[in-house]
Amino acid sequence: MKHLNITVQGKVQGVFYRASTKAVADQLGIRGFVKNERNGDVYIEAEGEASFLEMFLEWCNEGPERARVTAVNTQEGEVKNYRNFEVVKKSLL
């Protein structure tokens, strides 16, 4: 089990990126969350088996049809044992 913090840059808001990310994560058994950032990026925390995370990252580099991904930055983190994958609608901050 691995944990990745992923920041996706480009035209990734307003193109169903979060909803599509959830669908892909659910298919691959990835747990965590996805949310929009104020600066236009999308932030993802993802946990799962290394091989499935690799496939998930490949998808993140493409995104849904209308997205234009310019960069995907990843950082390994501590496993938090998320129960499922959620779309975070609004930041609490």
mmCIF file as gemmi writes it, N, C-alpha and C atoms, coordinates in Angstrom:
data_model
loop_
_atom_site.group_PDB
_atom_site.id
_atom_site.type_symbol
_atom_site.label_atom_id
_atom_site.label_alt_id
_atom_site.label_comp_id
_atom_site.label_asym_id
_atom_site.label_entity_id
_atom_site.label_seq_id
_atom_site.pdbx_PDB_ins_code
_atom_site.Cartn_x
_atom_site.Cartn_y
_atom_site.Cartn_z
_atom_site.occupancy
_atom_site.B_iso_or_equiv
_atom_site.pdbx_formal_charge
_atom_site.auth_seq_id
_atom_site.auth_asym_id
_atom_site.pdbx_PDB_model_num
ATOM 1 N N . MET Axp A 1 ? 0.848 -1.189 0 1 0 ? 1 A 1
ATOM 2 C CA . MET Axp A 1 ? 0 0 0 1 0 ? 1 A 1
ATOM 3 C C . MET Axp A 1 ? 0.886 1.242 0 1 0 ? 1 A 1
ATOM 4 N N . LYS Axp A 2 ? 0.622 2.148 -0.941 1 0 ? 2 A 1
ATOM 5 C CA . LYS Axp A 2 ? 1.374 3.396 -1.043 1 0 ? 2 A 1
ATOM 6 C C . LYS Axp A 2 ? 0.427 4.582 -0.964 1 0 ? 2 A 1
ATOM 7 N N . HIS Axp A 3 ? 0.975 5.734 -0.562 1 0 ? 3 A 1
ATOM 8 C CA . HIS Axp A 3 ? 0.209 6.983 -0.507 1 0 ? 3 A 1
ATOM 9 C C . HIS Axp A 3 ? 0.928 8.005 -1.378 1 0 ? 3 A 1
ATOM 10 N N . LEU Axp A 4 ? 0.175 8.658 -2.271 1 0 ? 4 A 1
ATOM 11 C CA . LEU Axp A 4 ? 0.744 9.703 -3.111 1 0 ? 4 A 1
ATOM 12 C C . LEU Axp A 4 ? -0.038 10.994 -2.942 1 0 ? 4 A 1
ATOM 13 N N . ASN Axp A 5 ? 0.686 12.107 -2.84 1 0 ? 5 A 1
ATOM 14 C CA . ASN Axp A 5 ? 0.098 13.437 -2.922 1 0 ? 5 A 1
ATOM 15 C C . ASN Axp A 5 ? 0.368 13.906 -4.346 1 0 ? 5 A 1
ATOM 16 N N . ILE Axp A 6 ? -0.689 14.259 -5.071 1 0 ? 6 A 1
ATOM 17 C CA . ILE Axp A 6 ? -0.567 14.567 -6.497 1 0 ? 6 A 1
ATOM 18 C C . ILE Axp A 6 ? -1.141 15.96 -6.754 1 0 ? 6 A 1
ATOM 19 N N . THR Axp A 7 ? -0.381 16.796 -7.436 1 0 ? 7 A 1
ATOM 20 C CA . THR Axp A 7 ? -0.88 18.102 -7.866 1 0 ? 7 A 1
ATOM 21 C C . THR Axp A 7 ? -0.893 18.108 -9.391 1 0 ? 7 A 1
ATOM 22 N N . VAL Axp A 8 ? -2.067 18.396 -9.956 1 0 ? 8 A 1
ATOM 23 C CA . VAL Axp A 8 ? -2.235 18.411 -11.405 1 0 ? 8 A 1
ATOM 24 C C . VAL Axp A 8 ? -2.416 19.86 -11.839 1 0 ? 8 A 1
ATOM 25 N N . GLN Axp A 9 ? -1.601 20.294 -12.805 1 0 ? 9 A 1
ATOM 26 C CA . GLN Axp A 9 ? -1.661 21.666 -13.29 1 0 ? 9 A 1
ATOM 27 C C . GLN Axp A 9 ? -2.118 21.702 -14.738 1 0 ? 9 A 1
ATOM 28 N N . GLY Axp A 10 ? -2.654 22.847 -15.134 1 0 ? 10 A 1
ATOM 29 C CA . GLY Axp A 10 ? -3.121 23.033 -16.506 1 0 ? 10 A 1
ATOM 30 C C . GLY Axp A 10 ? -4.576 23.466 -16.488 1 0 ? 10 A 1
ATOM 31 N N . LYS Axp A 11 ? -5.28 23.173 -17.58 1 0 ? 11 A 1
ATOM 32 C CA . LYS Axp A 11 ? -6.714 23.467 -17.632 1 0 ? 11 A 1
ATOM 33 C C . LYS Axp A 11 ? -7.439 22.243 -17.065 1 0 ? 11 A 1
ATOM 34 N N . VAL Axp A 12 ? -7.582 22.239 -15.726 1 0 ? 12 A 1
ATOM 35 C CA . VAL Axp A 12 ? -8.112 21.05 -15.065 1 0 ? 12 A 1
ATOM 36 C C . VAL Axp A 12 ? -9.316 21.36 -14.175 1 0 ? 12 A 1
ATOM 37 N N . GLN Axp A 13 ? -9.79 22.591 -14.205 1 0 ? 13 A 1
ATOM 38 C CA . GLN Axp A 13 ? -11.022 22.923 -13.482 1 0 ? 13 A 1
ATOM 39 C C . GLN Axp A 13 ? -12.085 23.299 -14.514 1 0 ? 13 A 1
ATOM 40 N N . GLY Axp A 14 ? -13.329 22.902 -14.228 1 0 ? 14 A 1
ATOM 41 C CA . GLY Axp A 14 ? -14.422 23.177 -15.158 1 0 ? 14 A 1
ATOM 42 C C . GLY Axp A 14 ? -14.464 22.218 -16.331 1 0 ? 14 A 1
ATOM 43 N N . VAL Axp A 15 ? -13.752 21.105 -16.223 1 0 ? 15 A 1
ATOM 44 C CA . VAL Axp A 15 ? -13.723 20.115 -17.314 1 0 ? 15 A 1
ATOM 45 C C . VAL Axp A 15 ? -14.063 18.709 -16.8 1 0 ? 15 A 1
ATOM 46 N N . PHE Axp A 16 ? -14.727 18.631 -15.651 1 0 ? 16 A 1
ATOM 47 C CA . PHE Axp A 16 ? -15.13 17.364 -15.016 1 0 ? 16 A 1
ATOM 48 C C . PHE Axp A 16 ? -13.935 16.52 -14.583 1 0 ? 16 A 1
ATOM 49 N N . TYR Axp A 17 ? -12.821 17.196 -14.265 1 0 ? 17 A 1
ATOM 50 C CA . TYR Axp A 17 ? -11.626 16.463 -13.846 1 0 ? 17 A 1
ATOM 51 C C . TYR Axp A 17 ? -11.865 15.703 -12.543 1 0 ? 17 A 1
ATOM 52 N N . ARG Axp A 18 ? -12.48 16.362 -11.555 1 0 ? 18 A 1
ATOM 53 C CA . ARG Axp A 18 ? -12.688 15.684 -10.257 1 0 ? 18 A 1
ATOM 54 C C . ARG Axp A 18 ? -13.608 14.479 -10.391 1 0 ? 18 A 1
ATOM 55 N N . ALA Axp A 19 ? -14.737 14.653 -11.081 1 0 ? 19 A 1
ATOM 56 C CA . ALA Axp A 19 ? -15.692 13.548 -11.234 1 0 ? 19 A 1
ATOM 57 C C . ALA Axp A 19 ? -15.059 12.387 -12.005 1 0 ? 19 A 1
ATOM 58 N N . SER Axp A 20 ? -14.303 12.708 -13.039 1 0 ? 20 A 1
ATOM 59 C CA . SER Axp A 20 ? -13.632 11.668 -13.826 1 0 ? 20 A 1
ATOM 60 C C . SER Axp A 20 ? -12.563 10.964 -12.989 1 0 ? 20 A 1
ATOM 61 N N . THR Axp A 21 ? -11.861 11.733 -12.166 1 0 ? 21 A 1
ATOM 62 C CA . THR Axp A 21 ? -10.841 11.15 -11.295 1 0 ? 21 A 1
ATOM 63 C C . THR Axp A 21 ? -11.458 10.147 -10.342 1 0 ? 21 A 1
ATOM 64 N N . LYS Axp A 22 ? -12.618 10.5 -9.777 1 0 ? 22 A 1
ATOM 65 C CA . LYS Axp A 22 ? -13.302 9.578 -8.869 1 0 ? 22 A 1
ATOM 66 C C . LYS Axp A 22 ? -13.684 8.291 -9.592 1 0 ? 22 A 1
ATOM 67 N N . ALA Axp A 23 ? -14.209 8.409 -10.793 1 0 ? 23 A 1
ATOM 68 C CA . ALA Axp A 23 ? -14.616 7.218 -11.552 1 0 ? 23 A 1
ATOM 69 C C . ALA Axp A 23 ? -13.425 6.298 -11.807 1 0 ? 23 A 1
ATOM 70 N N . VAL Axp A 24 ? -12.304 6.874 -12.187 1 0 ? 24 A 1
ATOM 71 C CA . VAL Axp A 24 ? -11.099 6.073 -12.454 1 0 ? 24 A 1
ATOM 72 C C . VAL Axp A 24 ? -10.576 5.459 -11.158 1 0 ? 24 A 1
ATOM 73 N N . ALA Axp A 25 ? -10.547 6.257 -10.092 1 0 ? 25 A 1
ATOM 74 C CA . ALA Axp A 25 ? -10.076 5.751 -8.792 1 0 ? 25 A 1
ATOM 75 C C . ALA Axp A 25 ? -10.939 4.578 -8.327 1 0 ? 25 A 1
ATOM 76 N N . ASP Axp A 26 ? -12.258 4.72 -8.463 1 0 ? 26 A 1
ATOM 77 C CA . ASP Axp A 26 ? -13.166 3.645 -8.05 1 0 ? 26 A 1
ATOM 78 C C . ASP Axp A 26 ? -12.909 2.374 -8.86 1 0 ? 26 A 1
ATOM 79 N N . GLN Axp A 27 ? -12.665 2.517 -10.157 1 0 ? 27 A 1
ATOM 80 C CA . GLN Axp A 27 ? -12.391 1.354 -11.016 1 0 ? 27 A 1
ATOM 81 C C . GLN Axp A 27 ? -11.112 0.638 -10.59 1 0 ? 27 A 1
ATOM 82 N N . LEU Axp A 28 ? -10.11 1.425 -10.167 1 0 ? 28 A 1
ATOM 83 C CA . LEU Axp A 28 ? -8.803 0.86 -9.828 1 0 ? 28 A 1
ATOM 84 C C . LEU Axp A 28 ? -8.662 0.495 -8.352 1 0 ? 28 A 1
ATOM 85 N N . GLY Axp A 29 ? -9.693 0.798 -7.551 1 0 ? 29 A 1
ATOM 86 C CA . GLY Axp A 29 ? -9.62 0.498 -6.125 1 0 ? 29 A 1
ATOM 87 C C . GLY Axp A 29 ? -8.721 1.46 -5.366 1 0 ? 29 A 1
ATOM 88 N N . ILE Axp A 30 ? -8.573 2.664 -5.899 1 0 ? 30 A 1
ATOM 89 C CA . ILE Axp A 30 ? -7.767 3.703 -5.25 1 0 ? 30 A 1
ATOM 90 C C . ILE Axp A 30 ? -8.642 4.424 -4.234 1 0 ? 30 A 1
ATOM 91 N N . ARG Axp A 31 ? -8.071 4.73 -3.056 1 0 ? 31 A 1
ATOM 92 C CA . ARG Axp A 31 ? -8.815 5.466 -2.031 1 0 ? 31 A 1
ATOM 93 C C . ARG Axp A 31 ? -8.128 6.798 -1.771 1 0 ? 31 A 1
ATOM 94 N N . GLY Axp A 32 ? -8.915 7.785 -1.305 1 0 ? 32 A 1
ATOM 95 C CA . GLY Axp A 32 ? -8.375 9.11 -1.01 1 0 ? 32 A 1
ATOM 96 C C . GLY Axp A 32 ? -9.378 10.179 -1.357 1 0 ? 32 A 1
ATOM 97 N N . PHE Axp A 33 ? -8.886 11.301 -1.928 1 0 ? 33 A 1
ATOM 98 C CA . PHE Axp A 33 ? -9.807 12.373 -2.312 1 0 ? 33 A 1
ATOM 99 C C . PHE Axp A 33 ? -9.19 13.24 -3.408 1 0 ? 33 A 1
ATOM 100 N N . VAL Axp A 34 ? -10.053 14.03 -4.043 1 0 ? 34 A 1
ATOM 101 C CA . VAL Axp A 34 ? -9.634 14.995 -5.055 1 0 ? 34 A 1
ATOM 102 C C . VAL Axp A 34 ? -10.354 16.305 -4.771 1 0 ? 34 A 1
ATOM 103 N N . LYS Axp A 35 ? -9.636 17.429 -4.953 1 0 ? 35 A 1
ATOM 104 C CA . LYS Axp A 35 ? -10.276 18.729 -4.739 1 0 ? 35 A 1
ATOM 105 C C . LYS Axp A 35 ? -9.619 19.78 -5.631 1 0 ? 35 A 1
ATOM 106 N N . ASN Axp A 36 ? -10.384 20.832 -5.916 1 0 ? 36 A 1
ATOM 107 C CA . ASN Axp A 36 ? -9.853 21.977 -6.643 1 0 ? 36 A 1
ATOM 108 C C . ASN Axp A 36 ? -9.079 22.868 -5.685 1 0 ? 36 A 1
ATOM 109 N N . GLU Axp A 37 ? -8 23.459 -6.184 1 0 ? 37 A 1
ATOM 110 C CA . GLU Axp A 37 ? -7.239 24.436 -5.417 1 0 ? 37 A 1
ATOM 111 C C . GLU Axp A 37 ? -7.605 25.832 -5.922 1 0 ? 37 A 1
ATOM 112 N N . ARG Axp A 38 ? -7.418 26.822 -5.08 1 0 ? 38 A 1
ATOM 113 C CA . ARG Axp A 38 ? -7.746 28.203 -5.449 1 0 ? 38 A 1
ATOM 114 C C . ARG Axp A 38 ? -6.948 28.694 -6.654 1 0 ? 38 A 1
ATOM 115 N N . ASN Axp A 39 ? -5.731 28.179 -6.834 1 0 ? 39 A 1
ATOM 116 C CA . ASN Axp A 39 ? -4.867 28.653 -7.921 1 0 ? 39 A 1
ATOM 117 C C . ASN Axp A 39 ? -5.149 27.985 -9.262 1 0 ? 39 A 1
ATOM 118 N N . GLY Axp A 40 ? -6.178 27.125 -9.318 1 0 ? 40 A 1
ATOM 119 C CA . GLY Axp A 40 ? -6.541 26.471 -10.58 1 0 ? 40 A 1
ATOM 120 C C . GLY Axp A 40 ? -6.029 25.054 -10.713 1 0 ? 40 A 1
ATOM 121 N N . ASP Axp A 41 ? -5.176 24.609 -9.785 1 0 ? 41 A 1
ATOM 122 C CA . ASP Axp A 41 ? -4.689 23.229 -9.807 1 0 ? 41 A 1
ATOM 123 C C . ASP Axp A 41 ? -5.749 22.292 -9.232 1 0 ? 41 A 1
ATOM 124 N N . VAL Axp A 42 ? -5.521 21.01 -9.416 1 0 ? 42 A 1
ATOM 125 C CA . VAL Axp A 42 ? -6.317 19.976 -8.756 1 0 ? 42 A 1
ATOM 126 C C . VAL Axp A 42 ? -5.366 19.204 -7.853 1 0 ? 42 A 1
ATOM 127 N N . TYR Axp A 43 ? -5.794 18.967 -6.605 1 0 ? 43 A 1
ATOM 128 C CA . TYR Axp A 43 ? -4.973 18.251 -5.633 1 0 ? 43 A 1
ATOM 129 C C . TYR Axp A 43 ? -5.632 16.914 -5.315 1 0 ? 43 A 1
ATOM 130 N N . ILE Axp A 44 ? -4.817 15.857 -5.316 1 0 ? 44 A 1
ATOM 131 C CA . ILE Axp A 44 ? -5.309 14.502 -5.088 1 0 ? 44 A 1
ATOM 132 C C . ILE Axp A 44 ? -4.44 13.83 -4.031 1 0 ? 44 A 1
ATOM 133 N N . GLU Axp A 45 ? -5.082 13.149 -3.1 1 0 ? 45 A 1
ATOM 134 C CA . GLU Axp A 45 ? -4.369 12.209 -2.244 1 0 ? 45 A 1
ATOM 135 C C . GLU Axp A 45 ? -4.9 10.837 -2.62 1 0 ? 45 A 1
ATOM 136 N N . ALA Axp A 46 ? -3.988 9.935 -2.977 1 0 ? 46 A 1
ATOM 137 C CA . ALA Axp A 46 ? -4.387 8.62 -3.476 1 0 ? 46 A 1
ATOM 138 C C . ALA Axp A 46 ? -3.605 7.525 -2.766 1 0 ? 46 A 1
ATOM 139 N N . GLU Axp A 47 ? -4.323 6.469 -2.388 1 0 ? 47 A 1
ATOM 140 C CA . GLU Axp A 47 ? -3.706 5.305 -1.75 1 0 ? 47 A 1
ATOM 141 C C . GLU Axp A 47 ? -4.153 4.037 -2.462 1 0 ? 47 A 1
ATOM 142 N N . GLY Axp A 48 ? -3.208 3.133 -2.618 1 0 ? 48 A 1
ATOM 143 C CA . GLY Axp A 48 ? -3.54 1.854 -3.235 1 0 ? 48 A 1
ATOM 144 C C . GLY Axp A 48 ? -2.282 1.056 -3.505 1 0 ? 48 A 1
ATOM 145 N N . GLU Axp A 49 ? -2.463 -0.046 -4.205 1 0 ? 49 A 1
ATOM 146 C CA . GLU Axp A 49 ? -1.327 -0.877 -4.602 1 0 ? 49 A 1
ATOM 147 C C . GLU Axp A 49 ? -0.504 -0.122 -5.642 1 0 ? 49 A 1
ATOM 148 N N . ALA Axp A 50 ? 0.799 -0.303 -5.596 1 0 ? 50 A 1
ATOM 149 C CA . ALA Axp A 50 ? 1.712 0.444 -6.467 1 0 ? 50 A 1
ATOM 150 C C . ALA Axp A 50 ? 1.34 0.337 -7.948 1 0 ? 50 A 1
ATOM 151 N N . SER Axp A 51 ? 0.994 -0.86 -8.414 1 0 ? 51 A 1
ATOM 152 C CA . SER Axp A 51 ? 0.68 -1.036 -9.842 1 0 ? 51 A 1
ATOM 153 C C . SER Axp A 51 ? -0.573 -0.255 -10.235 1 0 ? 51 A 1
ATOM 154 N N . PHE Axp A 52 ? -1.57 -0.206 -9.347 1 0 ? 52 A 1
ATOM 155 C CA . PHE Axp A 52 ? -2.792 0.54 -9.646 1 0 ? 52 A 1
ATOM 156 C C . PHE Axp A 52 ? -2.541 2.049 -9.56 1 0 ? 52 A 1
ATOM 157 N N . LEU Axp A 53 ? -1.69 2.463 -8.626 1 0 ? 53 A 1
ATOM 158 C CA . LEU Axp A 53 ? -1.344 3.885 -8.538 1 0 ? 53 A 1
ATOM 159 C C . LEU Axp A 53 ? -0.611 4.335 -9.802 1 0 ? 53 A 1
ATOM 160 N N . GLU Axp A 54 ? 0.203 3.456 -10.361 1 0 ? 54 A 1
ATOM 161 C CA . GLU Axp A 54 ? 0.905 3.783 -11.605 1 0 ? 54 A 1
ATOM 162 C C . GLU Axp A 54 ? -0.086 4.028 -12.736 1 0 ? 54 A 1
ATOM 163 N N . MET Axp A 55 ? -1.091 3.162 -12.861 1 0 ? 55 A 1
ATOM 164 C CA . MET Axp A 55 ? -2.131 3.342 -13.876 1 0 ? 55 A 1
ATOM 165 C C . MET Axp A 55 ? -2.918 4.628 -13.617 1 0 ? 55 A 1
ATOM 166 N N . PHE Axp A 56 ? -3.211 4.88 -12.348 1 0 ? 56 A 1
ATOM 167 C CA . PHE Axp A 56 ? -3.949 6.084 -11.955 1 0 ? 56 A 1
ATOM 168 C C . PHE Axp A 56 ? -3.157 7.335 -12.349 1 0 ? 56 A 1
ATOM 169 N N . LEU Axp A 57 ? -1.863 7.332 -12.094 1 0 ? 57 A 1
ATOM 170 C CA . LEU Axp A 57 ? -1.014 8.474 -12.453 1 0 ? 57 A 1
ATOM 171 C C . LEU Axp A 57 ? -0.97 8.686 -13.959 1 0 ? 57 A 1
ATOM 172 N N . GLU Axp A 58 ? -0.928 7.596 -14.714 1 0 ? 58 A 1
ATOM 173 C CA . GLU Axp A 58 ? -0.966 7.713 -16.179 1 0 ? 58 A 1
ATOM 174 C C . GLU Axp A 58 ? -2.237 8.436 -16.596 1 0 ? 58 A 1
ATOM 175 N N . TRP Axp A 59 ? -3.362 8.05 -15.978 1 0 ? 59 A 1
ATOM 176 C CA . TRP Axp A 59 ? -4.62 8.713 -16.306 1 0 ? 59 A 1
ATOM 177 C C . TRP Axp A 59 ? -4.569 10.192 -15.908 1 0 ? 59 A 1
ATOM 178 N N . CYS Axp A 60 ? -4.013 10.502 -14.737 1 0 ? 60 A 1
ATOM 179 C CA . CYS Axp A 60 ? -3.93 11.895 -14.268 1 0 ? 60 A 1
ATOM 180 C C . CYS Axp A 60 ? -3.189 12.781 -15.263 1 0 ? 60 A 1
ATOM 181 N N . ASN Axp A 61 ? -2.214 12.216 -15.96 1 0 ? 61 A 1
ATOM 182 C CA . ASN Axp A 61 ? -1.461 12.975 -16.954 1 0 ? 61 A 1
ATOM 183 C C . ASN Axp A 61 ? -2.295 13.289 -18.194 1 0 ? 61 A 1
ATOM 184 N N . GLU Axp A 62 ? -3.355 12.533 -18.417 1 0 ? 62 A 1
ATOM 185 C CA . GLU Axp A 62 ? -4.252 12.771 -19.55 1 0 ? 62 A 1
ATOM 186 C C . GLU Axp A 62 ? -5.484 13.55 -19.109 1 0 ? 62 A 1
ATOM 187 N N . GLY Axp A 63 ? -6.148 13.022 -18.085 1 0 ? 63 A 1
ATOM 188 C CA . GLY Axp A 63 ? -7.386 13.639 -17.607 1 0 ? 63 A 1
ATOM 189 C C . GLY Axp A 63 ? -8.536 13.387 -18.563 1 0 ? 63 A 1
ATOM 190 N N . PRO Axp A 64 ? -9.696 13.991 -18.255 1 0 ? 64 A 1
ATOM 191 C CA . PRO Axp A 64 ? -10.846 13.823 -19.137 1 0 ? 64 A 1
ATOM 192 C C . PRO Axp A 64 ? -10.626 14.568 -20.457 1 0 ? 64 A 1
ATOM 193 N N . GLU Axp A 65 ? -11.527 14.339 -21.39 1 0 ? 65 A 1
ATOM 194 C CA . GLU Axp A 65 ? -11.374 14.825 -22.76 1 0 ? 65 A 1
ATOM 195 C C . GLU Axp A 65 ? -11.054 16.325 -22.867 1 0 ? 65 A 1
ATOM 196 N N . ARG Axp A 66 ? -11.747 17.168 -22.113 1 0 ? 66 A 1
ATOM 197 C CA . ARG Axp A 66 ? -11.58 18.615 -22.257 1 0 ? 66 A 1
ATOM 198 C C . ARG Axp A 66 ? -10.427 19.189 -21.427 1 0 ? 66 A 1
ATOM 199 N N . ALA Axp A 67 ? -9.785 18.373 -20.611 1 0 ? 67 A 1
ATOM 200 C CA . ALA Axp A 67 ? -8.67 18.845 -19.787 1 0 ? 67 A 1
ATOM 201 C C . ALA Axp A 67 ? -7.411 19.012 -20.634 1 0 ? 67 A 1
ATOM 202 N N . ARG Axp A 68 ? -6.557 19.941 -20.219 1 0 ? 68 A 1
ATOM 203 C CA . ARG Axp A 68 ? -5.233 20.121 -20.832 1 0 ? 68 A 1
ATOM 204 C C . ARG Axp A 68 ? -4.223 20.117 -19.692 1 0 ? 68 A 1
ATOM 205 N N . VAL Axp A 69 ? -3.68 18.954 -19.4 1 0 ? 69 A 1
ATOM 206 C CA . VAL Axp A 69 ? -2.738 18.801 -18.295 1 0 ? 69 A 1
ATOM 207 C C . VAL Axp A 69 ? -1.357 19.259 -18.751 1 0 ? 69 A 1
ATOM 208 N N . THR Axp A 70 ? -0.752 20.183 -17.98 1 0 ? 70 A 1
ATOM 209 C CA . THR Axp A 70 ? 0.593 20.663 -18.316 1 0 ? 70 A 1
ATOM 210 C C . THR Axp A 70 ? 1.653 20.069 -17.398 1 0 ? 70 A 1
ATOM 211 N N . ALA Axp A 71 ? 1.271 19.664 -16.182 1 0 ? 71 A 1
ATOM 212 C CA . ALA Axp A 71 ? 2.237 19.072 -15.248 1 0 ? 71 A 1
ATOM 213 C C . ALA Axp A 71 ? 1.513 18.26 -14.19 1 0 ? 71 A 1
ATOM 214 N N . VAL Axp A 72 ? 2.161 17.174 -13.754 1 0 ? 72 A 1
ATOM 215 C CA . VAL Axp A 72 ? 1.668 16.364 -12.637 1 0 ? 72 A 1
ATOM 216 C C . VAL Axp A 72 ? 2.847 16.16 -11.691 1 0 ? 72 A 1
ATOM 217 N N . ASN Axp A 73 ? 2.713 16.685 -10.486 1 0 ? 73 A 1
ATOM 218 C CA . ASN Axp A 73 ? 3.763 16.548 -9.475 1 0 ? 73 A 1
ATOM 219 C C . ASN Axp A 73 ? 3.303 15.561 -8.415 1 0 ? 73 A 1
ATOM 220 N N . THR Axp A 74 ? 4.169 14.62 -8.082 1 0 ? 74 A 1
ATOM 221 C CA . THR Axp A 74 ? 3.807 13.616 -7.077 1 0 ? 74 A 1
ATOM 222 C C . THR Axp A 74 ? 4.841 13.58 -5.962 1 0 ? 74 A 1
ATOM 223 N N . GLN Axp A 75 ? 4.348 13.221 -4.802 1 0 ? 75 A 1
ATOM 224 C CA . GLN Axp A 75 ? 5.195 13.103 -3.622 1 0 ? 75 A 1
ATOM 225 C C . GLN Axp A 75 ? 4.64 11.949 -2.793 1 0 ? 75 A 1
ATOM 226 N N . GLU Axp A 76 ? 5.513 11.047 -2.369 1 0 ? 76 A 1
ATOM 227 C CA . GLU Axp A 76 ? 5.048 9.963 -1.507 1 0 ? 76 A 1
ATOM 228 C C . GLU Axp A 76 ? 4.771 10.501 -0.123 1 0 ? 76 A 1
ATOM 229 N N . GLY Axp A 77 ? 3.729 9.969 0.505 1 0 ? 77 A 1
ATOM 230 C CA . GLY Axp A 77 ? 3.375 10.408 1.848 1 0 ? 77 A 1
ATOM 231 C C . GLY Axp A 77 ? 3.065 9.219 2.736 1 0 ? 77 A 1
ATOM 232 N N . GLU Axp A 78 ? 2.617 9.532 3.927 1 0 ? 78 A 1
ATOM 233 C CA . GLU Axp A 78 ? 2.272 8.514 4.907 1 0 ? 78 A 1
ATOM 234 C C . GLU Axp A 78 ? 0.875 7.969 4.609 1 0 ? 78 A 1
ATOM 235 N N . VAL Axp A 79 ? 0.72 6.655 4.647 1 0 ? 79 A 1
ATOM 236 C CA . VAL Axp A 79 ? -0.582 6.024 4.395 1 0 ? 79 A 1
ATOM 237 C C . VAL Axp A 79 ? -1.567 6.444 5.481 1 0 ? 79 A 1
ATOM 238 N N . LYS Axp A 80 ? -2.739 6.915 5.047 1 0 ? 80 A 1
ATOM 239 C CA . LYS Axp A 80 ? -3.755 7.402 5.988 1 0 ? 80 A 1
ATOM 240 C C . LYS Axp A 80 ? -4.961 6.461 6.083 1 0 ? 80 A 1
ATOM 241 N N . ASN Axp A 81 ? -4.937 5.375 5.31 1 0 ? 81 A 1
ATOM 242 C CA . ASN Axp A 81 ? -6.012 4.367 5.332 1 0 ? 81 A 1
ATOM 243 C C . ASN Axp A 81 ? -7.399 4.949 5.064 1 0 ? 81 A 1
ATOM 244 N N . TYR Axp A 82 ? -7.514 5.69 3.97 1 0 ? 82 A 1
ATOM 245 C CA . TYR Axp A 82 ? -8.834 6.194 3.56 1 0 ? 82 A 1
ATOM 246 C C . TYR Axp A 82 ? -9.752 5.014 3.289 1 0 ? 82 A 1
ATOM 247 N N . ARG Axp A 83 ? -11.048 5.221 3.532 1 0 ? 83 A 1
ATOM 248 C CA . ARG Axp A 83 ? -12.024 4.145 3.328 1 0 ? 83 A 1
ATOM 249 C C . ARG Axp A 83 ? -12.535 4.092 1.888 1 0 ? 83 A 1
ATOM 250 N N . ASN Axp A 84 ? -12.568 5.234 1.211 1 0 ? 84 A 1
ATOM 251 C CA . ASN Axp A 84 ? -13.075 5.29 -0.16 1 0 ? 84 A 1
ATOM 252 C C . ASN Axp A 84 ? -12.439 6.476 -0.868 1 0 ? 84 A 1
ATOM 253 N N . PHE Axp A 85 ? -12.938 6.821 -2.048 1 0 ? 85 A 1
ATOM 254 C CA . PHE Axp A 85 ? -12.419 7.973 -2.785 1 0 ? 85 A 1
ATOM 255 C C . PHE Axp A 85 ? -13.527 9.002 -2.892 1 0 ? 85 A 1
ATOM 256 N N . GLU Axp A 86 ? -13.233 10.234 -2.486 1 0 ? 86 A 1
ATOM 257 C CA . GLU Axp A 86 ? -14.264 11.273 -2.45 1 0 ? 86 A 1
ATOM 258 C C . GLU Axp A 86 ? -13.866 12.497 -3.238 1 0 ? 86 A 1
ATOM 259 N N . VAL Axp A 87 ? -14.879 13.181 -3.751 1 0 ? 87 A 1
ATOM 260 C CA . VAL Axp A 87 ? -14.691 14.485 -4.376 1 0 ? 87 A 1
ATOM 261 C C . VAL Axp A 87 ? -14.993 15.52 -3.291 1 0 ? 87 A 1
ATOM 262 N N . VAL Axp A 88 ? -14.001 16.348 -2.966 1 0 ? 88 A 1
ATOM 263 C CA . VAL Axp A 88 ? -14.197 17.411 -1.985 1 0 ? 88 A 1
ATOM 264 C C . VAL Axp A 88 ? -14.718 18.63 -2.744 1 0 ? 88 A 1
ATOM 265 N N . LYS Axp A 89 ? -15.927 19.07 -2.391 1 0 ? 89 A 1
ATOM 266 C CA . LYS Axp A 89 ? -16.571 20.152 -3.139 1 0 ? 89 A 1
ATOM 267 C C . LYS Axp A 89 ? -15.989 21.513 -2.823 1 0 ? 89 A 1
ATOM 268 N N . LYS Axp A 90 ? -15.888 21.842 -1.553 1 0 ? 90 A 1
ATOM 269 C CA . LYS Axp A 90 ? -15.401 23.176 -1.165 1 0 ? 90 A 1
ATOM 270 C C . LYS Axp A 90 ? -14.341 23.015 -0.075 1 0 ? 90 A 1
ATOM 271 N N . SER Axp A 91 ? -13.333 23.842 -0.17 1 0 ? 91 A 1
ATOM 272 C CA . SER Axp A 91 ? -12.313 23.837 0.877 1 0 ? 91 A 1
ATOM 273 C C . SER Axp A 91 ? -12.892 24.461 2.135 1 0 ? 91 A 1
ATOM 274 N N . LEU Axp A 92 ? -12.549 23.918 3.285 1 0 ? 92 A 1
ATOM 275 C CA . LEU Axp A 92 ? -13.059 24.429 4.546 1 0 ? 92 A 1
ATOM 276 C C . LEU Axp A 92 ? -12.286 25.65 5.02 1 0 ? 92 A 1
ATOM 277 N N . LEU Axp A 93 ? -11.183 25.96 4.351 1 0 ? 93 A 1
ATOM 278 C CA . LEU Axp A 93 ? -10.363 27.104 4.766 1 0 ? 93 A 1
ATOM 279 C C . LEU Axp A 93 ? -10.832 28.393 4.111 1 0 ? 93 A 1
